[in-house]
Amino acid sequence: MIFQSRFWRNCIAAAFAATTLGGCGYAGDEDQVRVTVVEDGDARINPVGTRLNFASSTMRSAIAKGLVGLDEEGRVVPALAARWIVTDDGLSYIFRLFDTKWDDGRQVTAERVARLLKQRLSELRNSRLRYDVVAVDEVVSMTGRVIEIQLKAPHPNFLQLLAQPEMGLFRAGHGAGPMRLLSEENAIKLGQFDQPSQDEQDTAVEDDRWVSLRSEPAASAIARYRSGAVQVVLNGKYHHLPLVDAADISSGELRLDPVAGLFGLRFIRAQGFWAVPANREILAMAINRPALLTSFPGVSAWQSRLKIVPEALDVEGINSYPDWASMTMEDRIVFARNHVSRWKASEGPVVPLTIALPGAAGARILFKRIQSDLRRVGLDARMVSRNQEADVELMDEIAPYDSAPWFLKQFTCAKTTVCLNDADSKIAEADAATNLQIKARLYAEVENMLVDHYNFIPIAVPIRWSIARQNQRGFAVNPRGWHPLNPLVGIPIS
């Protein structure tokens, strides 16, 4: 079986040998938890900026609260704001702040928070949240502890937006918890955030609770967990699954988050055969999704997808499934093979589709399945690295909040050259609409346009996995795929 290959077991063994010493001395104290985050690229942890990797986002949310945050179950909870109200028209959110301090002892005030929030919203116009932060019209400090955020149009998921880690606030480099930085030796070490005092005679009560945070490649992270050097591994993706299988991680310790998002092939170049939407449709028809997904043992719950926006966010009465959705796989193959034969007879050979994928075992499994499916209908594919020119790239992104517009806006002309200007215009019209029913109808029309355009080929729901023991305090799978550090050692967010 491909997952049991000696090569991948050797990868785990080598990583295990390199991390064994790091696990010595762990006493199993639930108040002291070591966490490692899987990162494929730059593993540096830097909570400042707008383009944060997962580890940096995890650290920022630990030391820099926003108005609200997310708990271990992915629910919006109070952070800097103790409570809030929303006006009936959905255009105004009014927050009352806790009486709290920054980590240098200065008082958190509405005036300062409003100023910092406006600055942060401006910075985030160049981030993954750029399409949503533009919905804010004004941030107003009303009294010493009350802030009002005024929107240009209703945003039903606005609290989920404010709970994103990027929305955590720093004042001159100082956050307001829920944790504080203890040290950066070997790994980031974070402990209880105590209300600081500017009186030097005050002494803080000792608190032995802390979390260490590091980031590294998947093989090292898994090996570190097996050695006992860490208790939690976060941010695993589909292409790391062969390493999990090779390491014999128990099914009870492999945790799969029920996330929503986009997992499929987005066209970034359309030439020759692939320049025609009806030909891109052939790719969508040819992929045998159930067979592809069952190539990854241990994730039997992995769900296939034929459409862009999840069913839970659909608008009633709008059918955004492709026309061939009810066809059997056999009928789809016959239809696709005949279509390709006719094209070749009139236009000549078709150049193989180039697919940009990560350089990992799971990505190669995915590619081989897609290539085999294409060959069955008379086409071919070639795998390239993500820094090479390609026709399509694999999208593997989770939705930060329950928002149909988020899904649609991943295929605008700002995101890919294979796009529809008409769809972009209708998105802009929907964004500006103040009537929620009109807004929903316009977004549904956009999805229909994109389905027919086939600049994205949905394959499945994204996979996000973690590794943690079943009795790990403060850890829960959740629809956001987000796992804050403070609950792991019983530190409340507010």
Order of alpha helices (4+ residues) and beta strands (2+ residues): alpha-beta-alpha-beta-beta-beta-beta-alpha-alpha-beta-beta-alpha-beta-beta-beta-alpha-beta-alpha-beta-beta-alpha-alpha-alpha-beta-alpha-beta-beta-alpha-alpha-alpha-beta-beta
